[in-house]
């Protein structure tokens, strides 16, 4: 009976330790990959961000940059989000008067202010994905360390199985 438990603990020790090493390496690579890709963009937070004038590298500066982009976009669109803005607006002439068609109806054109939100959403989504990548990589790294620890515990138990 003790020999079977010893074999199970030995195999479990190798599996847990091996999986842990793979997870630690994967988590570390995820952090490195994210950091490297963010760094090459050479983004620096603006003076009015929550972390002013700092290179964007980690989760906190990523969040600060995403937040300030949203703040600036809301300012440019009069506090309206993409969904709150109409798709079309009245075409205006040089005197800021509505342009009318031959039937006296207002000529409508695409609301180009909505395009600001398309760009802002793209940028903030990329920044927020960087934050999630750091969080996920940290979690994978943590699970890897727990798995390595579990493997070491199994290895230690295997040595002392005759005492049980």
C-alpha positions as CSV (number, residue, x, y, z in Angstrom):
1,X,0.0,0.0,0.0
2,X,2.8,2.4,0.9
3,X,4.6,1.7,-2.3
4,X,1.5,2.7,-4.4
5,X,1.1,5.9,-2.5
6,X,4.8,6.6,-2.9
7,X,4.6,6.1,-6.7
8,X,1.5,8.3,-6.9
9,X,3.2,11.1,-4.9
10,X,6.4,10.8,-7.0
11,X,4.5,11.1,-10.3
12,X,2.3,13.9,-8.8
13,X,5.4,15.7,-7.7
14,X,6.9,15.7,-11.1
15,X,3.7,16.6,-12.8
16,X,2.9,19.5,-10.4
17,X,6.5,20.8,-10.6
18,X,6.6,20.5,-14.4
19,X,3.3,22.2,-14.8
20,X,4.4,24.9,-12.4
21,X,7.6,25.6,-14.3
22,X,5.6,25.9,-17.5
23,X,3.1,28.3,-15.9
24,X,5.9,30.4,-14.3
25,X,7.7,30.7,-17.7
26,X,4.4,31.4,-19.5
27,X,3.4,34.1,-17.0
28,X,6.8,35.7,-17.1
29,X,6.8,35.7,-20.9
30,X,3.3,37.3,-21.0
31,X,4.6,40.1,-18.8
32,X,7.7,40.5,-20.9
33,X,5.8,40.4,-24.2
34,X,3.3,43.1,-23.0
35,X,6.0,45.3,-21.6
36,X,8.1,45.1,-24.8
37,X,5.1,45.9,-27.0
38,X,4.0,48.8,-24.9
39,X,7.5,50.2,-24.7
40,X,8.0,50.3,-28.4
41,X,5.0,52.6,-28.8
42,X,6.8,55.3,-26.8
43,X,3.6,56.6,-25.1
44,X,4.0,59.2,-22.4
45,X,1.1,60.2,-20.2
46,X,0.0,63.8,-20.6
47,X,0.4,66.4,-17.9
48,X,-3.3,66.2,-16.9
49,X,-3.3,62.4,-16.3
50,X,-3.4,60.8,-12.9
51,X,0.2,59.8,-13.4
52,X,1.6,62.8,-15.4
53,X,4.6,62.8,-17.8
54,X,5.5,59.1,-17.2
55,X,6.3,56.5,-19.9
56,X,3.5,54.0,-20.3
57,X,4.9,50.7,-19.3
58,X,2.8,48.9,-16.7
59,X,-0.8,48.5,-15.6
60,X,-1.0,51.8,-13.6
61,X,0.3,54.0,-16.4
62,X,-1.8,52.0,-18.9
63,X,-4.9,52.9,-16.8
64,X,-3.9,56.5,-16.4
65,X,-3.5,56.8,-20.2
66,X,-6.8,55.2,-21.0
67,X,-8.6,57.4,-18.4
68,X,-7.1,60.6,-19.8
69,X,-8.1,59.6,-23.4
70,X,-11.7,59.2,-22.3
71,X,-11.5,62.5,-20.4
72,X,-10.2,64.3,-23.5
73,X,-12.8,62.6,-25.8
74,X,-15.7,63.6,-23.5
75,X,-14.4,67.2,-23.5
76,X,-14.2,67.2,-27.3
77,X,-17.7,65.8,-27.7
78,X,-19.4,68.1,-25.2
79,X,-19.7,65.3,-22.6
80,X,-21.5,62.9,-25.0
81,X,-20.5,59.3,-25.7
82,X,-20.7,57.7,-29.1
83,X,-24.1,56.2,-28.3
84,X,-25.5,59.5,-27.2
85,X,-24.6,61.3,-30.3
86,X,-26.8,61.3,-33.4
87,X,-25.6,59.5,-36.5
88,X,-26.3,62.5,-38.7
89,X,-26.3,66.3,-38.1
90,X,-27.5,69.2,-40.1
91,X,-25.1,70.5,-42.7
92,X,-24.1,74.1,-42.0
93,X,-23.0,76.8,-44.3
94,X,-20.2,79.3,-43.7
95,X,-22.5,81.4,-41.6
96,X,-23.4,78.4,-39.4
97,X,-26.9,78.2,-40.9
98,X,-28.6,75.0,-41.8
99,X,-28.3,74.1,-45.5
100,X,-31.7,73.3,-47.1
101,X,-32.4,71.1,-50.1
102,X,-34.7,72.1,-53.0
103,X,-37.7,71.0,-51.0
104,X,-36.8,73.1,-48.0
105,X,-35.7,70.1,-45.9
106,X,-32.5,70.2,-43.8
107,X,-29.6,68.5,-45.5
108,X,-28.1,65.9,-43.2
109,X,-24.5,64.7,-43.1
110,X,-22.6,62.1,-41.1
111,X,-21.7,63.3,-37.6
112,X,-17.9,63.3,-37.8
113,X,-17.7,64.0,-34.0
114,X,-18.6,60.3,-33.6
115,X,-15.3,59.4,-35.3
116,X,-13.5,60.8,-32.3
117,X,-15.1,58.0,-30.3
118,X,-14.1,55.3,-32.7
119,X,-10.4,56.3,-32.4
120,X,-10.7,56.8,-28.6
121,X,-12.4,53.4,-28.2
122,X,-9.7,51.7,-30.2
123,X,-6.9,53.2,-28.2
124,X,-8.5,52.7,-24.8
125,X,-9.4,49.1,-25.7
126,X,-5.7,48.4,-26.6
127,X,-4.6,50.0,-23.3
128,X,-7.1,48.1,-21.3
129,X,-6.1,44.8,-22.9
130,X,-2.6,45.5,-21.8
131,X,-3.8,45.8,-18.3
132,X,-5.7,42.5,-18.6
133,X,-2.6,40.9,-20.0
134,X,-0.5,42.0,-17.0
135,X,-3.2,40.7,-14.6
136,X,-3.7,37.4,-16.5
137,X,0.1,36.9,-16.7
138,X,0.5,37.6,-13.0
139,X,-2.3,35.1,-12.2
140,X,-0.6,32.4,-14.4
141,X,2.7,33.1,-12.6
142,X,1.0,32.8,-9.2
143,X,-0.6,29.5,-10.2
144,X,2.8,28.3,-11.4
145,X,4.4,29.1,-8.1
146,X,1.6,27.3,-6.2
147,X,2.0,24.3,-8.5
148,X,5.8,24.2,-7.9
149,X,5.2,24.4,-4.2
150,X,2.6,21.6,-4.4
151,X,5.2,19.5,-6.3
152,X,7.7,20.1,-3.6
153,X,5.2,19.1,-0.9
154,X,4.4,15.9,-2.7
155,X,8.1,15.1,-3.0
156,X,8.6,15.7,0.7
157,X,5.6,13.6,1.6
158,X,6.9,10.8,-0.7
159,X,10.1,10.6,1.3
160,X,8.2,10.3,4.6
161,X,5.5,8.0,3.5
162,X,6.8,5.2,5.7
163,X,5.9,7.4,8.7
164,X,2.2,7.6,7.7
